[in-house]
Amino acid sequence: MYSHKCWSLACWNHKTYDSSKSSTYTKDGQDFEIQYGSGGVGGTVSKDVARIGDIESPMSFGEVTKVEGKSFLLGKMAGIIGLAYDTISVDSLPTFMDQTGLEDKSFSFYLHTNPDKSYMVIPGMDTENYGVIESHKVVEEKYWSLNLTGLAQGDKKITVDGTKAVIDSGTSLLVGPREVVDPLIQGIAVDADCSNISSLPDLTFTIDTQEYVLAPSDYVL
């Protein structure tokens, strides 16, 4: 979370955390740094009570005092709560979900093209409006890693031996190792006026035995 003590430009344009206004703040002081694909942040660790709705979690978190990267300047977020496993947490800090008193630590998202219509449910899911379509077991407790068993561009199959698929609510991009991505996108060229989109191949991802197909209109922005 951006600190009130931060002098980076991104901090001036966002809400900041002011420890002097919190009765539950505890100083830690440990340094931390995180590098993302779009930049990096650094600062010191602090301790306080975080709250989402009526769910509280006493946790240690990074109080950001320096920021690098345009995405932080342009983004609307004032902080990030990681929802992956604590095995990839910076400095092994316990996560928000780990520190809650919830017995059921599941969560779900509804993501809409209109951000105001998107929402998150903790714990569980919105069973009144949605049902389970497919389910897959997590195969590695780091990111939310699934068993990627197949990948194809049209009829061309691509080797994915040893590659896992990761579900990430923090990005709208598809990324992967060069040896997988290069053959996946090879030959795909979009005309300047997008007139050839309908002729481009589908991209197929297979998780366990279930296929998920991206039509060109899904992966061309």
C-alpha positions in Angstrom: 0.0 0.0 0.0 1.3 3.5 -0.8 2.7 5.2 2.3 1.9 8.7 3.4 5.7 9.0 3.7 6.1 8.3 0.0 7.4 11.0 -2.3 7.2 9.2 -5.6 4.8 10.8 -8.1 2.4 7.8 -8.1 1.9 8.2 -4.4 0.7 11.8 -4.9 -2.1 10.7 -7.2 -3.4 7.9 -5.0 -4.8 7.4 -1.5 -2.0 6.7 1.0 -1.7 4.8 4.3 -1.0 7.1 7.3 0.2 5.0 10.2 -0.2 8.0 12.6 -4.0 7.8 12.2 -4.3 4.1 13.0 -4.7 2.9 16.6 -3.8 -0.7 15.6 -0.5 0.1 13.7 2.6 -1.7 14.9 6.1 -0.8 13.5 8.2 -3.5 11.9 10.8 -1.7 9.9 12.0 -4.6 7.7 12.9 -3.5 4.2 11.1 -5.0 1.2 11.2 -4.8 -2.6 9.0 -6.3 -5.3 9.6 -6.3 -9.0 6.6 -6.8 -11.3 6.6 -7.0 -15.1 5.5 -3.4 -15.3 7.8 -1.9 -12.7 8.7 -2.2 -9.0 8.0 -0.9 -5.5 9.9 -0.8 -2.3 9.7 0.4 1.3 9.3 -1.0 4.8 7.1 -3.7 6.4 4.4 -2.5 8.8 1.7 -4.3 10.8 -2.0 -3.4 11.0 -5.5 -4.8 10.7 -6.7 -5.0 7.1 -10.4 -5.2 6.3 -12.4 -6.3 3.3 -16.1 -5.8 4.0 -16.6 -7.2 7.5 -13.6 -9.6 7.2 -10.6 -8.6 9.3 -7.0 -9.8 9.0 -4.1 -8.7 11.3 -1.2 -8.8 8.9 2.2 -7.5 8.0 2.3 -5.6 4.7 4.6 -3.5 2.6 4.3 0.2 3.2 5.4 1.6 -0.2 7.8 4.6 -0.1 9.3 4.3 -3.6 7.7 3.4 -7.0 9.0 2.8 -10.5 6.8 2.1 -13.5 4.1 4.0 -15.5 1.4 1.4 -14.6 1.5 2.5 -11.0 1.2 6.1 -12.0 -1.8 5.5 -14.4 -3.5 2.7 -12.4 -6.3 3.4 -10.0 -5.1 0.9 -7.3 -3.7 2.3 -4.0 -2.4 -1.1 -3.0 -2.4 -4.9 -3.8 -3.6 -7.7 -1.6 -2.0 -10.9 -2.9 -4.3 -13.9 -3.0 -1.8 -16.6 -4.0 -0.1 -18.9 -1.5 2.3 -17.5 1.1 5.1 -19.6 -0.5 5.6 -16.8 -3.0 5.0 -14.0 -0.5 7.8 -11.4 -0.3 9.9 -12.2 2.7 7.4 -15.0 3.5 4.9 -12.6 5.0 1.6 -14.3 5.9 -1.2 -13.4 3.4 -4.5 -11.7 4.1 -6.4 -14.9 3.7 -4.0 -16.9 5.9 -4.4 -14.4 8.7 -8.2 -14.3 8.7 -10.2 -16.3 11.2 -12.3 -17.8 8.4 -12.6 -21.6 8.3 -13.6 -21.4 4.6 -10.8 -19.5 2.9 -12.2 -19.7 -0.6 -13.0 -16.7 -2.7 -14.4 -15.9 -6.2 -14.5 -13.1 -8.7 -17.1 -11.9 -11.2 -15.1 -9.8 -13.8 -17.1 -7.5 -16.1 -15.9 -5.2 -18.9 -17.5 -2.5 -16.8 -15.3 -2.3 -13.6 -18.3 -1.0 -11.6 -20.1 -4.3 -12.2 -17.2 -6.5 -11.1 -17.2 -7.9 -7.6 -15.5 -10.4 -5.3 -17.1 -12.9 -2.9 -15.3 -14.1 0.3 -15.8 -16.9 1.2 -17.4 -19.0 -1.5 -19.1 -17.8 -4.7 -22.3 -16.2 -5.8 -24.4 -19.3 -6.1 -27.6 -17.4 -6.7 -26.5 -16.1 -10.1 -23.8 -18.6 -11.2 -23.0 -22.3 -11.0 -19.8 -24.4 -11.4 -19.0 -25.0 -15.1 -15.7 -26.8 -14.6 -13.3 -27.3 -11.7 -9.6 -28.2 -11.6 -7.3 -29.1 -8.8 -4.3 -26.9 -7.9 -1.1 -28.8 -8.8 1.4 -26.5 -7.1 0.8 -24.3 -4.1 2.6 -21.2 -5.2 0.5 -19.4 -7.8 -2.9 -20.9 -8.6 -1.3 -23.5 -10.9 -3.2 -26.0 -13.0 -2.3 -29.0 -15.0 -1.7 -27.7 -18.6 -1.9 -30.8 -20.8 -2.3 -29.2 -24.3 -2.0 -26.1 -26.4 -2.8 -25.5 -30.0 -3.0 -22.8 -32.7 -5.8 -24.0 -34.9 -4.8 -27.6 -35.8 -1.2 -27.1 -34.9 -0.3 -28.7 -31.5 2.4 -27.2 -29.3 4.5 -29.1 -26.8 3.8 -28.0 -23.2 5.7 -30.7 -21.3 6.4 -29.5 -17.8 4.5 -26.2 -18.3 1.8 -25.3 -15.8 -1.1 -22.9 -16.4 -1.6 -20.1 -13.8 -4.8 -18.3 -13.1 -4.1 -14.7 -12.2 -6.8 -12.1 -11.4 -4.1 -9.4 -11.4 -3.6 -9.1 -15.2 -5.6 -9.3 -18.4 -2.5 -10.5 -20.4 -1.5 -14.0 -21.5 2.2 -14.6 -20.9 4.4 -17.6 -21.0 7.9 -18.9 -21.8 9.3 -18.1 -25.2 9.4 -21.8 -26.3 5.7 -22.0 -25.8 4.5 -18.5 -26.8 6.6 -18.2 -30.0 5.0 -21.2 -31.8 1.6 -20.2 -30.4 1.6 -16.8 -32.1 3.8 -17.7 -35.1 2.1 -16.5 -38.4 -0.6 -14.6 -36.6 -0.6 -11.1 -38.2 -3.5 -8.6 -37.7 -4.2 -6.1 -40.5 -4.1 -2.4 -39.5 -7.9 -2.2 -40.0 -8.5 -5.5 -38.2 -10.4 -6.7 -41.3 -8.8 -10.2 -41.2 -9.6 -11.1 -37.6 -12.3 -13.6 -38.6 -9.7 -15.6 -40.6 -7.2 -16.0 -37.8 -6.9 -19.3 -36.0 -8.4 -20.2 -32.6 -6.1 -20.8 -29.7 -6.9 -23.8 -27.6 -5.8 -24.4 -24.0 -6.3 -27.9 -22.4 -6.5 -28.1 -18.6 -6.5 -31.8 -17.5 -8.9 -33.1 -20.2 -11.0 -29.9 -20.6 -10.5 -27.7 -23.7 -10.8 -23.9 -23.5 -11.0 -22.1 -26.9 -10.0 -18.5 -27.5 -11.5 -17.1 -30.7 -9.6 -14.4 -32.5 -12.0 -11.8 -31.2 -11.0 -12.9 -27.7 -7.3 -12.5 -28.0 -7.0 -9.6 -30.5 -7.4 -6.2 -28.7 
